């Protein structure tokens, strides 16, 4: 009841998500531009798939720190939930 909640986990989630979206949008813009220079007609499906692949590979390295922080927050939250569950279960067993 007297526990203070922080927004650290929420902040890590949204910052990582926005960085992933930004990386995809930047990849999409670059692929669109190169495709427009090289080809006469732009195939949107090809552009989206290439941008998704490029942003996935780029995020694997570029967003390693934010991804680790997000994973730590998720793990900490799961640990706290498990502890609360076990605490409630032990109280039920005592009754």
C-alpha positions in Angstrom: 0.0 0.0 0.0 2.7 2.5 0.9 4.8 1.5 -2.1 6.0 4.3 -4.4 5.7 3.5 -8.1 8.2 4.8 -10.5 7.8 5.4 -14.2 11.2 4.0 -15.1 9.9 0.9 -16.7 7.3 2.8 -18.7 9.9 5.3 -19.8 12.2 2.6 -20.9 9.4 0.9 -22.9 8.3 4.0 -24.7 11.8 5.3 -25.4 12.8 2.0 -26.9 9.6 1.7 -28.9 9.9 5.2 -30.3 13.6 4.6 -31.2 12.6 1.4 -33.1 9.9 3.3 -34.9 12.3 6.2 -35.7 14.8 3.7 -37.0 12.2 2.1 -39.2 11.0 5.5 -40.6 14.6 6.5 -41.3 15.3 3.2 -43.0 12.1 3.5 -45.0 13.1 7.0 -46.2 16.5 5.9 -47.3 15.3 2.8 -49.1 12.5 4.8 -50.7 15.0 7.4 -51.9 17.4 4.9 -53.3 14.7 2.9 -54.9 13.2 6.0 -56.5 16.6 6.9 -58.0 17.3 3.3 -59.3 13.8 2.2 -60.5 11.2 3.8 -62.6 8.3 2.6 -60.4 8.3 2.1 -56.7 7.1 -1.2 -55.3 5.9 -0.3 -51.8 6.0 -3.9 -50.5 9.7 -4.2 -51.5 10.5 -0.9 -49.8 8.7 -1.8 -46.6 10.3 -5.3 -46.4 13.8 -3.9 -47.1 13.3 -1.1 -44.5 12.1 -3.6 -41.9 15.1 -5.8 -42.5 17.5 -2.9 -42.4 16.0 -1.4 -39.3 15.9 -4.8 -37.5 19.6 -5.4 -38.2 20.5 -1.8 -37.3 18.5 -1.9 -34.0 20.2 -5.1 -33.0 23.5 -3.1 -32.6 22.4 0.5 -32.3 19.7 0.0 -29.6 21.5 -2.5 -27.5 21.7 -0.3 -24.4 18.0 0.7 -24.4 17.0 -2.9 -25.0 19.1 -4.0 -22.1 17.5 -1.4 -19.8 14.0 -2.5 -20.9 14.9 -6.2 -20.3 16.2 -5.3 -16.8 12.9 -3.4 -16.0 10.8 -6.3 -17.2 12.8 -8.8 -15.2 12.6 -6.7 -12.1 8.9 -6.4 -12.5 8.4 -10.1 -13.0 10.5 -10.8 -9.9 8.4 -8.5 -7.8 5.2 -10.1 -9.1 6.6 -13.5 -8.3 7.5 -12.5 -4.8 4.1 -11.0 -4.2 2.4 -14.1 -5.5 4.5 -16.4 -3.3 3.8 -14.1 -0.3 0.1 -14.3 -0.9 0.2 -18.1 -1.4 2.2 -18.6 1.8 -0.5 -16.5 3.7 -3.2 -18.7 2.2 -1.4 -21.8 3.3 -1.0 -20.4 6.8 -4.7 -19.9 7.1 
